[in-house]
Amino acid sequence: MSQPEATAHLGDRQADPRIGERLQLTSSKRRDARTTAGASLHDKLRPGGVFAQWIQLYRLSPDLLKSTVATDTAVLPHAIGFQTAAADLMLVGSVEPLPADYPTLAARLARPGVATGLRRMRIRDVGDLAQYRGQRPRRVRTTSHPRRRRRSRRPGCRRRRAGRRRLLADRGPGHGSGRGPGQPGLSGPPAAETPPDRRALRGGWYPESVPFEPTWIRTPDEAHALAQELVGVAAVAIDTEADSLHHYPERLCLVQVADPAGRVYLVDALALPDLEAFRAICADRATFKVLHSADNDLAHLKRRFGLKFEGLDDTLLAARFLGVRELGLERLLAQYLGIQAVKSQQKTDWARRPLTAAQKAYAADDVRHLIPLRDRLLEEIRAVGREAWYREECAAVAALPAPERAPDENGYRRIRGAGRLDHRGLSVLRAVHVQRESWALGERRPPFKVLSPETLLALAVQVPRERGDLGRIPGLPPRLVERYGDGILAAISRGLAEPVGEPPRPPRRPQPAPPALLRARADALRRCRAQAAERTGLDPGFLLPQRLIDALAAAPPPDVARLAAVPGFRRWRAESLGIEILEALASAKGS
């Protein structure tokens, strides 16, 4: 306080600085203000002491954030910044280098309470701490919204974006990137030691004793042993990999399972005759089955193995009830756990054995972090009081039936250009479409890999009669003419043999325009939905889907009880929006 440029303003409650006096420093010289504040901070730190400051980014302007960070890093040469998933910044610094005892840190990070808190700062394991060793604080964003993937390519945009994000001040000479020995930063072991590798930590969220490599389950005995091991656990993460791109009909190839300890098992659905060993676990409501976008995975398991499910946790539904817009598992893992998922393998051939290392890594990552992600999402759902809504929606998804898919006899009508064909052309198109379906089933190949839809349409338009005419059809090279030529000509003959007066397409029932009252009700419901979405932060299409708007506009229920009984409406919608919806329906007036 001896410098004339610095002035101290004390609050109304004067107290000992050691017990929390609020001290505000102003200065006409920015450098002197840093020095004054830093001197006070420097003096209060005991030898080996650590200073930590939590900064809420969304409440600070860029200039104030730069000044705050520059002040701390100018005085504390060994400083580091951790950005959290919620757009907060934790600054940790010290005057002297702090040795890092990695075995002790790993033991502390394994404690449940400690681990939960550190996950919010994207610190999953000792590897996350080791990667910051000797580094400067990361550049941070002043918004909690995720970065958009599509970026403008206009000249200068990238430079302007970089300027907006460059919020941390330069630390000056002697504060390099920390890649060489003796650089400032959160010190680790001496230079001769090597910090632990992320992969060597065997799983990130889990203790080092947990194997990183998944375990294969290929025999009934192995399946029964795993099922016995999972009896009584609090949660089981499940995912499936099916193949509709390389096989027809679609084949369920793999079921991934992870336990709460982070151990991953790959259940080979192609090698096992059934999954009876897991029937009791799937039906046990005390063991939560954690999936992401569960409806498709459950449909596979119900249809193929006849399993029934109780106690479902769907991380996609959880994110929906929090108003999250980007619902992909990769984005949720990055946003809530700070995990960068393995590169997608969705277009790969999951029926191939053995799986590649990339396939196994992707399959394991799809379940390894689901339970920690569920826990993190549930914390926020409970904080906003929507757990009952979420549980009802999960129970409804678990109860959805999964009947066998009936043959699509009218698939030819959805081929682009089919609507322009006359009766004869439609008859030919249907005949070659049926023939292609037969070949696809016999060869276990997707129909589009046998003959493309464009080729089928060209056959219906040109109607070739001779084998030599097939060579002029797009998508029919000589090898396909040799393989399918006779069958194509036979199918065309069958199509031409159908009676001309009997159109293959059934007559369409007239669809009259909705009356004015129906339109008025739908408009009123959409306005009500928009207001509710703004109030709750939920996606409008999830809050009140269009199918429910159509059903309510056609047959308005008289009260909330009848409203809740509308198929697919759910009680949580009736409780939160019921009165508003009834008022909107009553206010609608048709002209």
C-alpha positions as CSV (number, residue, x, y, z in Angstrom):
1,M,0.0,0.0,0.0
2,S,3.1,2.2,0.0
3,Q,2.7,2.8,-3.8
4,P,0.7,6.0,-4.6
5,E,-1.0,4.4,-7.6
6,A,-2.8,1.7,-5.4
7,T,-5.8,2.3,-3.2
8,A,-7.6,-0.2,-1.0
9,H,-11.3,0.0,-0.5
10,L,-12.6,-2.0,2.5
11,G,-16.1,-3.3,2.8
12,D,-18.5,-2.5,5.6
13,R,-17.5,-5.6,7.6
14,Q,-14.0,-4.9,8.6
15,A,-12.3,-8.1,9.8
16,D,-8.9,-9.7,10.0
17,P,-7.6,-10.4,6.4
18,R,-6.8,-13.9,7.5
19,I,-10.4,-14.8,8.0
20,G,-11.9,-13.4,4.8
21,E,-11.8,-9.6,4.5
22,R,-12.8,-8.5,1.0
23,L,-10.0,-6.4,-0.4
24,Q,-10.5,-4.5,-3.6
25,L,-7.4,-2.9,-5.3
26,T,-7.5,-0.2,-7.9
27,S,-4.6,1.4,-9.6
28,S,-3.8,3.9,-12.3
29,K,-1.1,1.6,-13.5
30,R,-2.1,-2.0,-14.4
31,R,1.4,-3.4,-13.8
32,D,1.6,-1.9,-10.4
33,A,-1.8,-3.3,-9.4
34,R,-0.6,-6.7,-10.3
35,T,2.5,-6.3,-8.3
36,T,0.6,-5.0,-5.3
37,A,-2.0,-7.8,-5.3
38,G,0.7,-10.3,-6.0
39,A,2.9,-9.2,-3.2
40,S,0.0,-9.6,-0.7
41,L,-0.7,-13.1,-2.2
42,H,3.0,-14.0,-2.1
43,D,3.4,-13.0,1.5
44,K,0.4,-15.0,2.7
45,L,1.6,-18.3,1.2
46,R,3.6,-20.5,3.5
47,P,6.5,-22.5,2.1
48,G,5.0,-25.3,0.0
49,G,1.6,-23.6,0.0
50,V,-0.8,-23.7,-2.9
51,F,-3.2,-20.9,-4.0
52,A,-6.4,-22.0,-5.8
53,Q,-9.1,-19.7,-7.3
54,W,-12.4,-20.7,-8.9
55,I,-13.4,-18.3,-11.7
56,Q,-16.8,-18.3,-13.2
57,L,-16.2,-17.4,-16.8
58,Y,-19.7,-16.5,-17.8
59,R,-19.7,-13.7,-15.2
60,L,-16.5,-12.0,-16.4
61,S,-15.7,-9.8,-19.3
62,P,-12.7,-10.8,-21.4
63,D,-10.7,-7.9,-20.1
64,L,-11.4,-8.7,-16.5
65,L,-10.6,-12.4,-17.0
66,K,-7.3,-11.4,-18.7
67,S,-6.4,-9.2,-15.8
68,T,-7.3,-11.8,-13.2
69,V,-5.3,-14.6,-14.8
70,A,-2.4,-12.3,-15.6
71,T,-2.2,-11.2,-11.9
72,D,-2.0,-14.8,-10.6
73,T,0.4,-16.1,-13.2
74,A,2.7,-13.2,-12.9
75,V,3.2,-13.7,-9.2
76,L,3.0,-17.5,-9.1
77,P,5.5,-18.9,-11.6
78,H,4.2,-22.5,-11.1
79,A,0.6,-22.0,-12.1
80,I,-1.9,-24.0,-14.1
81,G,-5.5,-23.6,-15.3
82,F,-8.2,-26.3,-15.5
83,Q,-11.3,-25.5,-17.6
84,T,-14.4,-27.3,-16.5
85,A,-17.3,-28.6,-18.7
86,A,-19.5,-25.9,-17.2
87,A,-17.3,-23.0,-18.5
88,D,-15.6,-22.4,-15.2
89,L,-11.8,-22.0,-14.7
90,M,-9.8,-23.3,-11.7
91,L,-6.4,-21.6,-11.3
92,V,-3.9,-23.4,-9.1
93,G,-0.5,-22.0,-8.4
94,S,2.5,-22.0,-6.1
95,V,5.7,-20.0,-5.6
96,E,7.9,-23.1,-5.4
97,P,7.8,-26.3,-7.5
98,L,5.5,-28.9,-6.0
99,P,6.6,-32.5,-6.4
100,A,3.9,-34.9,-7.6
101,D,3.6,-38.2,-5.9
102,Y,1.6,-40.1,-8.5
103,P,0.9,-43.3,-6.5
104,T,-0.5,-41.2,-3.7
105,L,-2.5,-39.0,-6.1
106,A,-4.0,-42.0,-7.8
107,A,-5.2,-43.4,-4.5
108,R,-6.8,-40.1,-3.6
109,L,-8.4,-39.7,-7.0
110,A,-10.0,-43.1,-6.6
111,R,-12.0,-41.9,-3.6
112,P,-15.7,-41.5,-4.6
113,G,-16.2,-38.0,-3.3
114,V,-12.9,-36.7,-4.7
115,A,-13.4,-38.4,-8.1
116,T,-16.9,-36.9,-8.5
117,G,-15.7,-33.4,-7.8
118,L,-12.6,-33.6,-10.1
119,R,-14.6,-35.0,-12.9
120,R,-16.4,-31.7,-13.2
121,M,-13.0,-30.2,-14.0
122,R,-12.3,-32.9,-16.6
123,I,-9.8,-34.6,-14.4
124,R,-10.4,-38.3,-14.7
125,D,-7.1,-39.8,-13.5
126,V,-3.5,-39.1,-12.8
127,G,-2.9,-39.0,-16.5
128,D,-5.0,-35.8,-16.7
129,L,-2.9,-34.2,-14.0
130,A,0.4,-35.4,-15.6
131,Q,-0.5,-33.9,-19.0
132,Y,-0.6,-30.4,-17.4
133,R,2.9,-30.8,-15.9
134,G,4.9,-27.8,-17.0
135,Q,2.2,-26.2,-19.2
136,R,0.6,-22.8,-19.3
137,P,-3.1,-22.4,-18.6
138,R,-5.2,-23.3,-21.5
139,R,-7.1,-20.7,-23.5
140,V,-10.7,-20.7,-22.4
141,R,-14.1,-19.7,-23.8
142,T,-16.5,-17.2,-22.2
143,T,-19.5,-19.3,-23.0
144,S,-20.7,-22.7,-22.0
145,H,-22.1,-23.5,-25.4
146,P,-20.2,-26.2,-27.2
147,R,-18.2,-25.3,-30.2
148,R,-19.9,-25.7,-33.6
149,R,-18.2,-28.1,-35.9
150,R,-19.0,-26.2,-39.1
151,R,-17.0,-23.1,-39.2
152,S,-17.0,-20.3,-41.7
153,R,-14.2,-20.3,-44.3
154,R,-14.5,-16.6,-45.1
155,P,-11.1,-14.8,-45.0
156,G,-10.4,-13.3,-41.6
157,C,-13.0,-15.3,-39.7
158,R,-10.5,-17.7,-38.2
159,R,-8.3,-14.9,-37.1
160,R,-11.2,-13.1,-35.4
161,R,-12.3,-16.3,-33.7
162,A,-8.8,-16.9,-32.4
163,G,-8.7,-13.3,-31.1
164,R,-11.9,-13.7,-29.2
165,R,-10.8,-17.0,-27.6
166,R,-7.3,-15.7,-26.7
167,L,-8.4,-14.5,-23.3
168,L,-5.4,-15.4,-21.2
169,A,-2.6,-12.8,-21.1
170,D,0.9,-13.7,-22.1
171,R,3.0,-14.6,-19.1
172,G,6.1,-12.9,-20.4
173,P,9.7,-14.1,-20.8
174,G,10.6,-17.3,-19.1
175,H,7.1,-18.8,-19.2
176,G,7.3,-21.2,-22.1
177,S,5.3,-24.2,-23.1
178,G,6.9,-26.3,-20.4
179,R,8.1,-29.0,-22.7
180,G,11.7,-28.7,-21.6
181,P,13.2,-29.3,-18.1
182,G,12.9,-26.6,-15.6
183,Q,9.9,-24.9,-17.2
184,P,7.3,-23.3,-14.9
185,G,4.1,-25.1,-14.2
186,L,2.6,-27.6,-11.9
187,S,5.7,-29.6,-11.2
188,G,5.8,-33.3,-11.4
189,P,8.5,-35.7,-10.5
190,P,12.2,-34.9,-11.3
191,A,13.2,-34.7,-14.9
192,A,14.5,-38.2,-14.9
193,E,11.1,-39.7,-14.0
194,T,8.4,-40.2,-16.6
195,P,4.8,-39.3,-15.8
196,P,2.3,-42.1,-16.2
197,D,0.8,-42.6,-19.6
198,R,-3.0,-42.3,-20.0
199,R,-3.3,-45.8,-21.5
200,A,-1.1,-47.3,-18.7
201,L,-3.6,-46.1,-16.2
202,R,-6.0,-48.7,-17.5
203,G,-9.3,-47.0,-17.9
204,G,-9.3,-43.3,-16.9
205,W,-12.2,-43.3,-14.4
206,Y,-11.3,-46.6,-12.8
207,P,-8.5,-48.0,-10.6
208,E,-5.3,-49.2,-12.3
209,S,-6.3,-52.8,-11.4
210,V,-9.1,-52.7,-13.9
211,P,-8.1,-54.3,-17.3
212,F,-8.2,-51.9,-20.2
213,E,-8.6,-54.6,-22.8
214,P,-12.2,-56.0,-23.0
215,T,-12.8,-59.7,-22.3
216,W,-14.5,-61.9,-24.9
217,I,-17.5,-64.0,-24.1
218,R,-17.9,-66.7,-26.7
219,T,-19.3,-69.8,-25.0
220,P,-22.3,-70.5,-22.9
221,D,-20.1,-71.3,-19.9
222,E,-18.4,-68.0,-20.2
223,A,-21.8,-66.3,-20.5
224,H,-23.1,-68.0,-17.3
225,A,-19.9,-67.1,-15.4
226,L,-20.3,-63.4,-16.4
227,A,-24.0,-63.4,-15.5
228,Q,-23.2,-64.8,-12.0
229,E,-20.5,-62.2,-11.6
230,L,-23.0,-59.4,-12.4
231,V,-25.7,-60.6,-9.9
232,G,-26.4,-57.8,-7.4
233,V,-24.4,-55.0,-9.1
234,A,-26.0,-51.6,-9.0
235,A,-25.8,-51.0,-12.7
236,V,-24.7,-52.6,-16.0
237,A,-23.9,-50.7,-19.1
238,I,-25.1,-52.3,-22.4
239,D,-24.7,-51.5,-26.1
240,T,-25.1,-53.5,-29.3
241,E,-23.5,-53.5,-32.7
242,A,-25.6,-54.8,-35.6
243,D,-24.8,-54.9,-39.2
244,S,-27.3,-53.8,-41.9
245,L,-24.7,-52.3,-44.2
246,H,-23.0,-55.6,-45.1
247,H,-25.6,-58.2,-44.3
248,Y,-29.3,-58.8,-45.0
249,P,-31.4,-59.1,-43.0
250,E,-29.7,-57.1,-40.3
251,R,-27.6,-59.2,-37.9
252,L,-26.9,-58.6,-34.3
253,C,-23.2,-59.2,-34.1
254,L,-22.0,-58.0,-30.7
255,V,-23.3,-57.1,-27.3
256,Q,-21.0,-54.9,-25.1
257,V,-21.3,-55.1,-21.3
258,A,-19.5,-53.0,-18.7
259,D,-19.8,-53.2,-14.9
260,P,-19.5,-50.4,-12.4
261,A,-15.8,-51.0,-12.0
262,G,-15.2,-50.3,-15.6
263,R,-14.5,-53.9,-16.8
264,V,-15.7,-54.4,-20.4
265,Y,-17.0,-57.6,-21.9
266,L,-17.7,-58.3,-25.6
267,V,-20.4,-60.9,-25.9
268,D,-20.2,-62.5,-29.3
269,A,-23.8,-62.7,-30.4
270,L,-22.8,-64.7,-33.6
271,A,-21.1,-67.4,-31.5
272,L,-23.7,-67.8,-28.8
273,P,-27.0,-69.6,-29.5
274,D,-28.9,-67.4,-26.9
275,L,-28.5,-65.0,-24.0
276,E,-30.5,-66.9,-21.5
277,A,-27.8,-66.4,-18.9
278,F,-28.6,-62.7,-18.8
279,R,-32.4,-62.9,-18.8
280,A,-32.6,-62.5,-15.0
281,I,-30.3,-59.5,-14.9
282,C,-32.2,-57.7,-17.7
283,A,-35.5,-58.2,-15.8
284,D,-34.1,-57.2,-12.4
285,R,-35.2,-53.7,-11.7
286,A,-32.7,-53.4,-8.9
287,T,-29.9,-53.5,-11.4
288,F,-30.1,-50.5,-13.7
289,K,-29.4,-51.2,-17.4
290,V,-27.6,-48.1,-18.7
291,L,-27.8,-47.5,-22.4
292,H,-27.5,-44.6,-24.8
293,S,-30.5,-44.3,-27.2
294,A,-31.9,-47.5,-25.9
295,D,-34.9,-48.1,-28.1
296,N,-32.9,-49.6,-31.0
297,D,-30.6,-51.7,-28.9
298,L,-33.5,-53.1,-26.8
299,A,-35.4,-53.9,-30.0
300,H,-32.5,-56.0,-31.2
301,L,-32.2,-57.9,-27.9
302,K,-36.0,-58.4,-27.6
303,R,-36.4,-59.5,-31.2
304,R,-33.4,-61.8,-31.4
305,F,-33.3,-63.3,-27.9
306,G,-36.8,-62.5,-26.4
307,L,-35.3,-60.6,-23.4
308,K,-37.5,-58.3,-21.2
309,F,-36.1,-55.2,-19.5
310,E,-36.8,-53.5,-16.1
311,G,-34.8,-50.7,-14.6
312,L,-33.6,-48.7,-17.6
313,D,-31.4,-45.7,-17.6
314,D,-31.1,-44.0,-21.0
315,T,-28.4,-41.3,-21.1
316,L,-29.9,-39.8,-24.3
317,L,-33.2,-39.3,-22.5
318,A,-31.4,-37.9,-19.5
319,A,-29.7,-35.3,-21.7
320,R,-33.1,-34.5,-23.3
321,F,-34.6,-33.7,-19.9
322,L,-31.7,-31.3,-19.3
323,G,-32.3,-29.5,-22.5
324,V,-29.1,-30.6,-24.2
325,R,-29.2,-30.1,-28.0
326,E,-26.3,-32.3,-29.1
327,L,-27.3,-35.7,-28.0
328,G,-24.6,-37.9,-29.6
329,L,-22.7,-40.1,-27.1
330,E,-19.4,-38.6,-28.3
331,R,-20.6,-35.0,-27.5
332,L,-22.0,-36.0,-24.1
333,L,-18.8,-37.7,-23.0
334,A,-16.8,-34.6,-24.0
335,Q,-19.3,-32.2,-22.4
336,Y,-19.9,-33.9,-19.1
337,L,-16.8,-36.1,-18.6
338,G,-14.2,-34.5,-20.7
339,I,-13.5,-37.7,-22.6
340,Q,-12.6,-37.8,-26.2
341,A,-14.2,-40.9,-27.7
342,V,-12.6,-43.3,-30.1
343,K,-13.1,-42.6,-33.8
344,S,-16.4,-44.0,-35.0
345,Q,-16.6,-47.5,-36.5
346,Q,-20.3,-47.4,-37.4
347,K,-19.8,-48.3,-41.0
348,T,-17.6,-51.2,-40.3
349,D,-18.4,-54.9,-40.8
350,W,-19.2,-56.1,-37.2
351,A,-19.7,-59.7,-38.4
352,R,-16.0,-60.0,-39.3
353,R,-13.9,-62.0,-37.0
354,P,-11.4,-61.3,-35.5
355,L,-12.3,-57.6,-34.9
356,T,-9.7,-55.1,-35.5
357,A,-8.1,-53.1,-32.7
358,A,-10.0,-50.0,-33.7
359,Q,-13.3,-52.0,-33.7
360,K,-12.6,-53.3,-30.2
361,A,-11.6,-49.9,-28.9
362,Y,-14.8,-48.3,-30.3
363,A,-17.0,-51.1,-29.0
364,A,-15.5,-50.8,-25.5
365,D,-15.7,-47.0,-25.4
366,D,-19.4,-47.2,-26.1
367,V,-20.0,-48.8,-22.7
368,R,-17.0,-48.1,-20.6
369,H,-18.0,-44.6,-19.6
370,L,-21.8,-45.0,-19.7
371,I,-22.3,-45.5,-15.9
372,P,-20.2,-42.4,-14.9
373,L,-22.0,-40.4,-17.6
374,R,-25.4,-41.6,-16.2
375,D,-24.3,-40.6,-12.7
376,R,-23.3,-37.1,-13.8
377,L,-26.5,-36.6,-15.7
378,L,-28.6,-37.8,-12.8
379,E,-27.0,-35.3,-10.5
380,E,-28.2,-32.5,-12.8
381,I,-31.7,-34.0,-13.3
382,R,-32.2,-34.3,-9.6
383,A,-31.0,-30.7,-9.2
384,V,-33.8,-29.5,-11.5
385,G,-36.4,-31.8,-10.1
386,R,-37.1,-33.9,-13.2
387,E,-36.1,-37.4,-12.0
388,A,-39.7,-38.6,-11.9
389,W,-40.2,-37.4,-15.5
390,Y,-37.1,-39.2,-16.6
391,R,-38.0,-42.4,-14.8
392,E,-41.4,-42.5,-16.4
393,E,-40.0,-42.0,-19.9
394,C,-37.3,-44.7,-19.3
395,A,-39.9,-47.2,-18.1
396,A,-42.0,-46.5,-21.3
397,V,-39.0,-47.2,-23.5
398,A,-38.2,-50.4,-21.7
399,A,-41.8,-51.6,-22.2
400,L,-41.9,-50.9,-25.9
401,P,-42.7,-54.1,-27.9
402,A,-40.3,-55.3,-30.6
403,P,-42.3,-57.5,-33.0
404,E,-40.7,-59.2,-36.0
405,R,-40.5,-57.0,-39.0
406,A,-42.9,-57.9,-41.7
407,P,-41.7,-58.1,-45.3
408,D,-42.0,-54.8,-47.0
409,E,-44.2,-55.6,-49.9
410,N,-44.7,-52.0,-50.9
411,G,-41.1,-50.9,-50.8
412,Y,-41.0,-50.4,-54.6
413,R,-43.4,-47.5,-54.2
414,R,-40.9,-45.5,-52.3
415,I,-38.3,-45.7,-55.0
416,R,-37.7,-42.2,-56.3
417,G,-39.5,-41.7,-59.6
418,A,-42.0,-44.5,-59.1
419,G,-44.8,-42.1,-58.9
420,R,-44.3,-41.1,-62.6
421,L,-44.8,-44.6,-63.9
422,D,-47.9,-45.9,-65.5
423,H,-49.7,-49.1,-64.6
424,R,-47.5,-51.2,-66.7
425,G,-44.3,-49.6,-65.4
426,L,-45.4,-50.1,-61.8
427,S,-46.2,-53.8,-62.5
428,V,-42.7,-54.3,-63.9
429,L,-41.1,-52.3,-61.0
430,R,-42.9,-54.4,-58.4
431,A,-41.9,-57.7,-60.1
432,V,-38.1,-56.8,-60.3
433,H,-38.3,-55.4,-56.7
434,V,-39.7,-58.8,-55.5
435,Q,-37.0,-60.6,-57.4
436,R,-34.2,-58.5,-56.0
437,E,-35.6,-59.1,-52.4
438,S,-35.3,-62.9,-53.1
439,W,-31.7,-62.6,-54.3
440,A,-30.8,-60.4,-51.3
441,L,-32.2,-62.9,-48.8
442,G,-30.5,-65.8,-50.5
443,E,-27.1,-64.1,-50.7
444,R,-27.4,-62.3,-47.3
445,R,-26.5,-59.0,-48.9
446,P,-28.4,-55.7,-48.6
447,P,-30.8,-55.2,-51.5
448,F,-29.1,-52.1,-52.7
449,K,-25.8,-54.0,-53.1
450,V,-27.6,-56.5,-55.4
451,L,-29.3,-54.0,-57.7
452,S,-29.5,-50.3,-57.0
453,P,-33.0,-48.5,-56.8
454,E,-32.0,-46.5,-59.9
455,T,-31.4,-49.7,-61.9
456,L,-34.8,-51.0,-60.9
457,L,-36.4,-47.8,-62.0
458,A,-34.6,-47.9,-65.3
459,L,-35.8,-51.4,-65.9
460,A,-39.4,-50.3,-65.3
461,V,-39.0,-47.4,-67.7
462,Q,-37.1,-49.1,-70.6
463,V,-38.7,-52.6,-70.2
464,P,-35.9,-54.6,-71.9
465,R,-37.1,-57.8,-73.6
466,E,-33.8,-59.4,-74.7
467,R,-30.6,-60.1,-72.9
468,G,-28.7,-57.8,-75.2
469,D,-30.9,-54.9,-74.2
470,L,-29.8,-55.2,-70.5
471,G,-26.4,-53.8,-71.3
472,R,-28.0,-50.4,-71.9
473,I,-29.5,-50.2,-68.4
474,P,-27.5,-48.0,-66.0
475,G,-26.0,-50.1,-63.2
476,L,-26.0,-53.4,-65.1
477,P,-22.4,-54.1,-66.1
478,P,-21.6,-57.3,-68.0
479,R,-20.8,-59.2,-64.8
480,L,-24.3,-58.5,-63.3
481,V,-26.0,-59.2,-66.7
482,E,-24.2,-62.6,-66.6
483,R,-25.3,-63.2,-63.0
484,Y,-28.9,-61.9,-62.9
485,G,-29.9,-61.4,-66.6
486,D,-32.2,-64.4,-66.9
487,G,-33.9,-63.6,-63.6
488,I,-34.4,-60.0,-64.5
489,L,-36.0,-60.9,-67.9
490,A,-38.3,-63.4,-66.2
491,A,-39.4,-60.9,-63.6
492,I,-40.1,-58.3,-66.3
493,S,-42.3,-60.9,-68.1
494,R,-44.2,-61.6,-65.0
495,G,-44.9,-57.9,-64.5
496,L,-46.1,-57.5,-68.1
497,A,-48.4,-60.5,-67.7
498,E,-50.4,-58.8,-65.0
499,P,-53.9,-57.6,-66.2
500,V,-53.7,-54.0,-67.4
501,G,-57.0,-53.1,-65.7
502,E,-55.7,-54.1,-62.2
503,P,-53.3,-51.5,-61.0
504,P,-50.7,-52.8,-58.6
505,R,-51.0,-49.8,-56.4
506,P,-54.2,-49.7,-54.2
507,P,-56.3,-46.6,-54.6
508,R,-55.4,-43.8,-52.3
509,R,-58.0,-42.6,-49.9
510,P,-58.7,-38.9,-50.3
511,Q,-57.0,-36.8,-47.7
512,P,-59.3,-33.7,-47.2
513,A,-57.7,-30.6,-46.0
514,P,-58.0,-30.2,-42.3
515,P,-60.9,-28.0,-41.2
516,A,-60.3,-24.5,-39.9
517,L,-60.9,-25.6,-36.3
518,L,-58.4,-28.4,-36.6
519,R,-55.8,-26.0,-37.9
520,A,-56.6,-23.5,-35.1
521,R,-56.1,-26.1,-32.4
522,A,-52.8,-27.2,-33.8
523,D,-51.6,-23.6,-34.1
524,A,-52.6,-23.0,-30.5
525,L,-50.8,-26.1,-29.3
526,R,-47.7,-25.1,-31.1
527,R,-47.8,-21.7,-29.5
528,C,-48.2,-23.3,-26.1
529,R,-45.3,-25.7,-26.8
530,A,-43.0,-22.8,-27.8
531,Q,-43.8,-20.9,-24.5
532,A,-43.3,-24.1,-22.5
533,A,-40.0,-24.8,-24.3
534,E,-38.7,-21.4,-23.5
535,R,-39.7,-21.7,-19.9
536,T,-38.3,-25.3,-19.3
537,G,-35.3,-25.2,-21.7
538,L,-36.5,-28.4,-23.3
539,D,-36.5,-29.1,-27.0
540,P,-40.0,-28.3,-28.4
541,G,-40.2,-31.6,-30.4
542,F,-39.4,-33.6,-27.3
543,L,-41.7,-31.6,-25.1
544,L,-44.7,-32.1,-27.3
545,P,-44.1,-34.1,-30.5
546,Q,-46.1,-33.3,-33.7
547,R,-47.9,-36.7,-33.5
548,L,-49.3,-35.7,-30.1
549,I,-50.3,-32.3,-31.5
550,D,-52.2,-34.0,-34.3
551,A,-53.9,-36.4,-31.9
552,L,-55.0,-33.7,-29.5
553,A,-56.2,-31.4,-32.2
554,A,-58.4,-34.1,-33.7
555,A,-59.8,-35.3,-30.4
556,P,-59.3,-32.8,-27.5
557,P,-59.6,-34.4,-24.1
558,P,-61.9,-32.8,-21.6
559,D,-59.6,-32.9,-18.6
560,V,-56.1,-33.6,-17.4
561,A,-56.9,-37.3,-16.5
562,R,-58.1,-38.0,-20.1
563,L,-55.1,-36.0,-21.4
564,A,-52.7,-38.3,-19.5
565,A,-54.5,-41.3,-21.0
566,V,-53.7,-40.3,-24.6
567,P,-51.3,-43.0,-26.0
568,G,-47.7,-41.8,-25.7
569,F,-48.6,-38.6,-23.8
570,R,-47.1,-39.6,-20.4
571,R,-48.0,-38.3,-17.0
572,W,-45.1,-36.0,-16.8
573,R,-46.4,-34.0,-19.7
574,A,-49.9,-33.9,-18.2
575,E,-48.5,-32.7,-14.8
576,S,-46.3,-30.0,-16.3
577,L,-48.3,-28.9,-19.3
578,G,-51.8,-30.3,-18.8
579,I,-53.6,-27.1,-17.8
580,E,-51.8,-25.0,-20.5
581,I,-52.7,-27.5,-23.2
582,L,-56.4,-27.7,-22.2
583,E,-56.5,-23.9,-22.1
584,A,-54.9,-23.7,-25.6
585,L,-57.4,-26.1,-27.0
586,A,-60.3,-24.3,-25.5
587,S,-59.1,-20.9,-26.8
588,A,-58.8,-22.2,-30.4
589,K,-61.5,-20.8,-32.6
590,G,-62.1,-21.9,-36.2
591,S,-63.2,-19.4,-38.8
